[in-house]
Amino acid sequence: MVVIFYNELTTQSYLILKLCEKRNTMIRLAALFVISQIACQSLAQTPNIIRGPYLNSVTSSSAVIRWRTENPTDSKVSLHPEMNKVKGVSVTDSNLVTDHEVTVSGLKANTKYYYAVGTTKSKVLTFEEQYFTTAPTIGSTSPVRIWALGDFGDGSKNQLDCRDAIIQQTASHRPDAWLWLGDNAYNIGLDEEYQRNVFRIYQESFLRNTTLYPTPGNHDYGKAKRNPTDVSYFKIFTMPKEGEAGGIPSGSESYYSVDYGNVHLISLDSQGELDGGFRIYDTLSKQVTWLKKDLANNKLPWTIVYFHHPPYTKGSHDSDRENELVKIRENLLTILERHKVDLVLAGHSHVYERTHPLRGHYGAANTFDAKKHVVEKTDSPNNYRVGKSGQGVIYIVSGSGGQVGGQAEGYPLRAATYYNTTVGGSLIMDFNDNKLDAKWICADGQVRDQFSIIKE
């Protein structure tokens, strides 16, 4: 039995079939054979996509679309502002590659685009679930939903449950931006580990339609330890290092910033030895020098800084005993406080911890004094009201998106207002003009922590 898929037929095939409708059986069978060969040739031209497509560096006017094919081909991306519309805009690249990276530009802000990927010789198909939405105009007060999780790519049941909980909780309002807090692929950040524990798990539900802004962790560096030149993470993802997404150009994919509506996002690299061997806590390094300039230049009302290693934790890692965590707390936090950063997000410790709004606490956990170090004004517990003088910085560890558990000596963290070391989860943040509503959504679908901030 020969089965013909008519959407793959060329016009020539269609005409052959019509001409043979009233002919004898032998002629009709011969025609079907010819048509099947044409269909097979058409299908053979369609590349076998083995990774993606996925979205990087989405701005208010552009996006980077990436995918991987089994064999080298040229690249084509077609954009369709409306589903089922034949006419659209196409961007091509004639280079024959397996890892495809195409930038589409000249787009409208805060606009949904359906897209298709393929080659210049294949028929590219548009799917309802394959789309992206450009970022709002910088400074826009349009509502923004941001999802953040860390330490997730281990293939565990907890990872799957955390994913499914977000799918269910955000069914009517998908995340606009997706922050990865490091240790994205276990165990040592190999390309095949990303394929197995990240792309396989999130491709259908999120990667093909959710804007991604990642940061690396120690497991992403893997055998490279601290050298970013031979790390799969930097080969798989494209970061907006030239300031195309807002902020000051960093010139490095290790650290960058994004203006998303009225939210300023800053991704830092707390694992790498960069620019001659400097770490994130070396305040005269290029990374920190750039950070200071970027924060000083920022005029948006909301600022989120995220990196992998937490300055405050008593989970599977201990910020009193691990030297790099101590140095981050002692050296970096004064910069963030000076520029009135709202939230600092981290992973590394496989738990969830949220501190009070803190200022001036750089010592060990047992030196915390709420009267000295908590700077806040509340309408009710966990509902903060912030004036022009600002409040302290809220530090959140959200490192249980896959890996989960662990308690260090001195647990719980004295500066924390909520903590959980037994249940996995991830963080959803809704920004609506001058208000932030945040929820920690657990693997079982329960919301176990939530807080809000209103800026007067």
C-alpha positions as CSV (number, residue, x, y, z in Angstrom):
1,M,0.0,0.0,0.0
2,V,1.4,3.4,-1.0
3,V,0.4,6.3,1.3
4,I,0.9,9.8,-0.1
5,F,1.0,12.9,2.2
6,Y,-0.5,15.6,0.1
7,N,1.1,18.5,2.0
8,E,4.5,17.1,0.8
9,L,3.5,16.9,-2.8
10,T,4.8,19.3,-5.4
11,T,2.5,21.0,-7.9
12,Q,3.9,18.6,-10.6
13,S,2.9,15.6,-8.5
14,Y,-0.6,17.0,-8.0
15,L,-1.0,17.5,-11.8
16,I,0.2,14.0,-12.5
17,L,-2.4,12.6,-10.2
18,K,-5.3,14.6,-11.6
19,L,-4.4,13.6,-15.2
20,C,-4.5,10.0,-14.3
21,E,-7.8,10.0,-12.4
22,K,-9.7,8.6,-15.4
23,R,-7.0,6.3,-16.8
24,N,-6.7,2.6,-16.3
25,T,-5.4,0.9,-13.2
26,M,-1.8,0.3,-14.4
27,I,-1.4,4.0,-15.3
28,R,-2.8,5.1,-11.9
29,L,-0.4,2.7,-10.1
30,A,2.6,4.1,-12.2
31,A,1.5,7.6,-11.4
32,L,1.4,6.8,-7.7
33,F,4.9,5.3,-7.8
34,V,6.2,8.5,-9.5
35,I,4.5,10.7,-6.9
36,S,5.8,8.6,-4.0
37,Q,9.3,9.1,-5.3
38,I,8.8,12.8,-5.5
39,A,7.4,12.9,-1.9
40,C,10.4,10.8,-0.7
41,Q,12.8,13.2,-2.3
42,S,11.0,16.2,-0.6
43,L,11.1,14.5,2.7
44,A,14.8,13.6,2.2
45,Q,15.6,17.3,1.9
46,T,14.0,18.0,5.3
47,P,16.9,18.0,7.9
48,N,16.7,15.7,10.9
49,I,16.6,18.1,13.8
50,I,18.1,16.5,16.8
51,R,18.2,19.5,19.2
52,G,15.8,22.5,19.5
53,P,14.8,24.8,18.2
54,Y,15.4,27.0,21.2
55,L,15.5,30.7,21.9
56,N,18.4,32.9,23.1
57,S,19.1,36.6,23.4
58,V,15.5,37.7,22.8
59,T,15.2,41.5,22.8
60,S,12.5,44.0,22.0
61,S,13.5,43.9,18.3
62,S,15.4,40.7,17.7
63,A,15.9,37.1,18.7
64,V,18.5,34.3,18.2
65,I,17.1,31.0,17.2
66,R,19.3,27.9,17.5
67,W,18.9,24.2,16.6
68,R,21.0,21.2,15.7
69,T,20.7,18.9,12.7
70,E,22.1,15.4,12.2
71,N,24.0,16.4,9.1
72,P,25.4,19.7,7.9
73,T,22.9,21.9,6.0
74,D,22.3,25.6,5.4
75,S,19.9,27.5,7.6
76,K,16.5,29.1,7.2
77,V,14.1,30.7,9.7
78,S,10.7,31.8,8.6
79,L,8.6,34.2,10.8
80,H,4.8,34.5,10.8
81,P,3.1,37.1,13.0
82,E,-0.1,35.1,12.6
83,M,-0.6,31.4,12.7
84,N,-1.6,29.7,9.4
85,K,-0.5,32.7,7.3
86,V,1.5,31.7,4.3
87,K,3.4,34.9,3.8
88,G,6.1,35.7,6.3
89,V,9.7,37.0,6.6
90,S,12.6,34.6,6.1
91,V,16.3,34.8,7.1
92,T,18.8,32.4,5.6
93,D,22.5,31.5,6.1
94,S,24.3,29.6,3.4
95,N,27.0,28.1,5.6
96,L,26.7,24.3,6.0
97,V,26.6,23.5,9.7
98,T,25.1,21.1,12.2
99,D,24.7,23.8,15.0
100,H,22.5,26.5,13.5
101,E,22.3,30.0,14.9
102,V,20.2,32.6,13.1
103,T,19.5,36.1,14.3
104,V,16.2,37.7,13.2
105,S,15.9,41.4,13.7
106,G,13.7,44.4,12.8
107,L,10.9,43.0,15.0
108,K,8.2,44.8,16.9
109,A,8.4,45.0,20.7
110,N,6.1,42.8,22.8
111,T,4.9,40.9,19.8
112,K,4.3,37.2,19.3
113,Y,5.9,35.5,16.3
114,Y,5.4,32.0,15.1
115,Y,8.5,30.6,13.5
116,A,9.8,27.6,11.5
117,V,13.3,26.4,11.0
118,G,14.8,24.3,8.2
119,T,16.9,24.7,5.0
120,T,16.6,26.7,1.9
121,K,15.6,23.5,0.0
122,S,13.1,22.1,2.5
123,K,9.6,23.0,3.3
124,V,9.6,24.6,6.8
125,L,6.5,24.0,8.8
126,T,5.1,26.3,11.4
127,F,3.6,24.9,14.6
128,E,1.2,26.5,17.1
129,E,3.5,25.7,20.0
130,Q,6.6,27.1,18.3
131,Y,6.7,30.8,18.9
132,F,8.5,33.6,20.8
133,T,7.4,36.9,22.1
134,T,9.8,39.9,21.9
135,A,10.6,41.7,25.0
136,P,8.5,44.8,25.9
137,T,9.9,48.2,25.1
138,I,12.5,49.2,27.7
139,G,10.8,50.9,30.6
140,S,7.4,49.6,29.6
141,T,5.1,48.8,32.6
142,S,3.6,45.8,30.8
143,P,3.2,42.8,33.1
144,V,6.3,40.5,33.1
145,R,6.4,37.0,34.5
146,I,9.9,35.5,35.2
147,W,10.7,31.9,36.1
148,A,13.9,31.0,37.9
149,L,15.3,27.7,38.9
150,G,18.7,26.2,39.6
151,D,20.6,22.9,39.9
152,F,17.9,21.1,37.8
153,G,19.4,19.1,35.0
154,D,19.9,15.7,36.6
155,G,17.1,13.7,35.0
156,S,15.5,13.0,38.4
157,K,11.8,12.6,39.3
158,N,12.0,15.8,41.2
159,Q,13.1,17.6,38.0
160,L,10.2,16.3,36.1
161,D,7.8,17.1,38.9
162,C,9.1,20.7,39.2
163,R,8.7,21.1,35.5
164,D,5.1,19.7,35.5
165,A,4.2,21.9,38.5
166,I,5.2,25.1,36.5
167,I,3.3,23.8,33.4
168,Q,0.1,23.5,35.4
169,Q,0.6,26.7,37.5
170,T,1.3,28.8,34.4
171,A,-1.1,27.3,31.9
172,S,-3.0,30.5,31.5
173,H,0.0,32.8,31.7
174,R,3.3,31.4,30.5
175,P,6.6,32.7,31.7
176,D,8.0,35.6,29.6
177,A,11.6,35.0,30.6
178,W,13.4,32.0,32.1
179,L,16.4,32.4,34.3
180,W,18.8,29.5,34.9
181,L,20.8,29.8,38.1
182,G,23.6,27.3,37.2
183,D,24.4,23.6,37.4
184,N,22.0,23.3,34.5
185,A,23.3,19.9,33.4
186,Y,24.7,17.2,35.6
187,N,27.2,15.8,36.2
188,I,30.0,17.7,34.4
189,G,28.1,19.9,31.9
190,L,28.9,17.7,28.9
191,D,27.1,18.3,25.6
192,E,25.4,14.9,25.8
193,E,24.3,15.7,29.4
194,Y,22.6,18.9,28.2
195,Q,20.9,16.8,25.5
196,R,19.7,14.1,27.9
197,N,18.9,16.1,31.0
198,V,17.9,19.5,29.6
199,F,16.8,19.5,26.0
200,R,15.0,16.1,26.3
201,I,13.1,17.3,29.3
202,Y,12.2,20.9,28.5
203,Q,12.1,21.0,24.7
204,E,8.4,20.5,24.0
205,S,7.1,22.3,27.1
206,F,9.4,25.4,27.3
207,L,12.6,25.6,25.2
208,R,10.9,26.2,21.8
209,N,8.7,29.1,23.1
210,T,10.3,30.6,26.2
211,T,13.0,33.2,26.3
212,L,16.1,31.9,28.1
213,Y,18.8,33.9,30.0
214,P,21.1,31.4,31.7
215,T,24.1,31.6,34.0
216,P,26.7,28.9,34.5
217,G,27.5,26.9,37.7
218,N,30.4,24.7,38.8
219,H,28.9,21.6,37.2
220,D,28.5,23.4,33.9
221,Y,32.2,24.1,33.9
222,G,32.8,20.4,34.8
223,K,36.3,19.1,34.0
224,A,37.4,22.6,32.9
225,K,37.1,23.7,36.5
226,R,37.2,27.4,36.0
227,N,38.3,27.9,32.4
228,P,35.5,29.1,30.2
229,T,37.3,28.4,26.9
230,D,36.4,24.7,26.7
231,V,32.9,24.5,28.3
232,S,29.9,23.2,26.5
233,Y,27.6,25.8,28.1
234,F,29.3,28.6,26.1
235,K,29.0,26.7,22.9
236,I,25.4,25.8,23.3
237,F,24.0,29.2,24.3
238,T,24.2,32.7,22.8
239,M,24.3,35.6,25.4
240,P,23.6,39.3,24.6
241,K,27.1,40.5,25.3
242,E,27.0,43.5,23.1
243,G,24.3,45.3,25.0
244,E,21.7,44.4,22.4
245,A,19.2,43.5,25.1
246,G,19.9,46.6,27.2
247,G,22.4,47.6,29.7
248,I,26.1,48.2,29.2
249,P,27.9,45.9,26.7
250,S,30.0,43.3,28.6
251,G,32.0,41.9,25.7
252,S,31.8,38.5,27.4
253,E,29.2,35.7,27.4
254,S,30.2,34.9,31.0
255,Y,28.2,38.0,32.2
256,Y,25.7,40.3,30.6
257,S,22.5,42.3,31.3
258,V,19.0,42.5,29.9
259,D,16.3,45.2,30.1
260,Y,13.0,43.3,30.1
261,G,10.2,45.9,30.3
262,N,10.9,47.7,33.6
263,V,13.1,44.9,35.0
264,H,16.9,45.0,34.8
265,L,18.4,41.5,34.8
266,I,22.1,40.9,35.5
267,S,23.7,37.5,35.0
268,L,27.1,37.0,36.6
269,D,29.6,34.1,36.4
270,S,30.6,33.1,39.9
271,Q,32.5,30.0,38.8
272,G,34.9,31.1,36.1
273,E,38.4,32.5,36.5
274,L,38.0,35.3,34.0
275,D,40.1,38.0,32.4
276,G,43.4,36.6,33.6
277,G,42.2,34.6,36.6
278,F,39.8,36.8,38.4
279,R,36.7,35.5,40.3
280,I,33.4,37.3,41.0
281,Y,34.6,38.5,44.4
282,D,37.7,40.3,42.9
283,T,36.3,43.8,42.9
284,L,38.9,45.2,40.5
285,S,38.2,42.5,37.8
286,K,36.7,43.3,34.5
287,Q,33.5,41.5,35.5
288,V,33.0,43.6,38.6
289,T,34.1,46.8,37.0
290,W,31.5,46.2,34.3
291,L,28.9,45.4,37.0
292,K,29.5,48.7,38.7
293,K,29.1,50.6,35.4
294,D,26.0,48.6,34.5
295,L,24.3,49.2,37.8
296,A,25.2,52.9,37.8
297,N,23.7,53.2,34.3
298,N,20.5,51.4,35.1
299,K,17.4,53.6,35.4
300,L,14.8,50.9,35.6
301,P,12.8,50.5,38.9
302,W,13.4,46.7,39.4
303,T,16.9,45.1,39.5
304,I,17.6,41.3,39.8
305,V,21.1,40.0,40.0
306,Y,21.7,36.3,39.6
307,F,24.7,33.9,39.8
308,H,25.3,30.4,41.0
309,H,27.1,30.6,44.4
310,P,25.0,32.0,47.3
311,P,26.4,34.4,49.8
312,Y,23.9,33.1,52.4
313,T,23.0,29.4,52.8
314,K,22.8,26.6,55.3
315,G,21.7,23.9,53.0
316,S,23.8,21.4,51.0
317,H,26.5,24.1,51.1
318,D,27.6,26.3,53.9
319,S,28.3,30.0,53.4
320,D,30.3,30.1,56.7
321,R,32.7,27.3,55.7
322,E,33.2,27.6,51.9
323,N,35.8,30.2,51.1
324,E,34.2,31.4,47.8
325,L,30.8,32.0,49.4
326,V,32.4,33.9,52.3
327,K,34.4,36.1,49.9
328,I,31.3,36.9,47.8
329,R,29.4,38.0,50.9
330,E,32.3,40.1,52.2
331,N,33.4,41.7,48.9
332,L,30.5,41.8,46.4
333,L,27.4,42.6,48.5
334,T,28.3,46.2,49.3
335,I,28.2,47.0,45.6
336,L,24.7,45.4,45.2
337,E,23.5,47.3,48.3
338,R,24.9,50.6,47.1
339,H,22.9,50.4,43.9
340,K,19.7,49.2,45.7
341,V,19.4,45.8,44.0
342,D,16.0,44.3,44.8
343,L,16.7,40.5,44.6
344,V,19.8,38.4,44.4
345,L,19.1,34.8,43.1
346,A,21.4,31.9,43.4
347,G,21.5,28.1,43.3
348,H,24.4,25.7,44.3
349,S,22.8,24.8,47.6
350,H,20.0,22.3,46.8
351,V,17.4,23.9,48.9
352,Y,15.1,27.0,49.0
353,E,16.0,29.9,51.3
354,R,14.7,33.5,51.4
355,T,16.3,36.1,53.6
356,H,14.8,39.2,55.1
357,P,15.7,42.4,53.2
358,L,19.4,42.7,54.4
359,R,21.9,45.5,54.6
360,G,25.3,45.5,56.2
361,H,25.5,41.9,57.2
362,Y,28.8,40.4,55.8
363,G,29.8,38.2,58.7
364,A,29.1,34.6,59.7
365,A,25.5,33.5,60.2
366,N,25.6,33.7,63.9
367,T,26.5,37.5,63.7
368,F,23.1,38.3,62.2
369,D,21.1,40.8,64.2
370,A,17.7,41.7,62.9
371,K,17.8,45.1,64.6
372,K,21.0,46.0,62.7
373,H,20.7,44.1,59.5
374,V,17.1,44.0,58.4
375,V,15.9,47.1,56.5
376,E,12.3,46.9,55.6
377,K,8.8,48.3,55.9
378,T,5.9,45.9,55.9
379,D,2.2,46.1,55.5
380,S,2.0,42.6,56.9
381,P,4.5,39.7,57.1
382,N,6.2,39.1,53.7
383,N,4.5,42.1,52.1
384,Y,7.0,44.9,51.8
385,R,6.5,48.6,51.0
386,V,9.6,50.4,49.6
387,G,10.1,54.1,49.5
388,K,12.8,56.2,47.8
389,S,15.4,55.2,50.3
390,G,14.9,51.6,49.4
391,Q,15.1,48.5,51.6
392,G,17.6,45.8,52.1
393,V,18.4,43.2,49.4
394,I,16.4,39.9,49.5
395,Y,18.7,36.9,48.8
396,I,17.0,33.8,47.5
397,V,18.5,30.3,47.0
398,S,16.4,28.4,44.5
399,G,18.6,25.4,44.0
400,S,16.1,22.5,44.2
401,G,14.8,22.3,40.6
402,G,16.3,18.8,40.3
403,Q,18.8,18.1,43.0
404,V,17.2,18.5,46.5
405,G,18.2,18.3,50.1
406,G,20.9,19.0,52.6
407,Q,21.4,20.8,55.9
408,A,24.7,22.4,57.0
409,E,25.8,22.9,60.6
410,G,23.9,25.8,62.0
411,Y,20.8,25.2,59.9
412,P,18.4,27.0,59.6
413,L,20.0,30.2,58.3
414,R,19.3,32.9,61.0
415,A,18.8,35.6,58.4
416,A,16.2,33.6,56.5
417,T,12.5,34.3,56.8
418,Y,11.6,31.0,55.0
419,Y,13.5,27.9,54.2
420,N,12.9,24.3,53.0
421,T,15.4,21.6,52.5
422,T,13.1,18.6,51.8
423,V,10.9,19.6,48.9
424,G,12.0,20.7,45.4
425,G,10.6,23.7,43.6
426,S,11.2,26.8,41.5
427,L,10.4,30.5,41.7
428,I,7.8,32.5,39.7
429,M,8.0,36.3,39.9
430,D,5.3,38.6,38.5
431,F,6.1,42.2,37.9
432,N,3.2,44.6,37.4
433,D,4.3,48.2,37.2
434,N,5.3,49.0,40.8
435,K,4.4,45.7,42.3
436,L,6.2,42.3,42.5
437,D,4.4,39.1,43.5
438,A,6.7,36.1,44.0
439,K,5.8,32.5,44.6
440,W,7.9,29.4,45.3
441,I,6.0,26.6,43.5
442,C,6.9,23.1,44.7
443,A,7.2,19.8,42.9
444,D,3.9,18.7,44.3
445,G,2.2,21.9,43.0
446,Q,1.9,23.6,46.4
447,V,2.9,27.2,46.9
448,R,4.9,27.1,50.2
449,D,6.4,30.6,50.2
450,Q,5.3,33.9,48.7
451,F,6.0,37.5,49.2
452,S,5.3,40.9,47.6
453,I,7.0,44.2,47.2
454,I,5.3,47.5,46.4
455,K,7.4,50.5,45.4
456,E,5.9,53.8,46.4
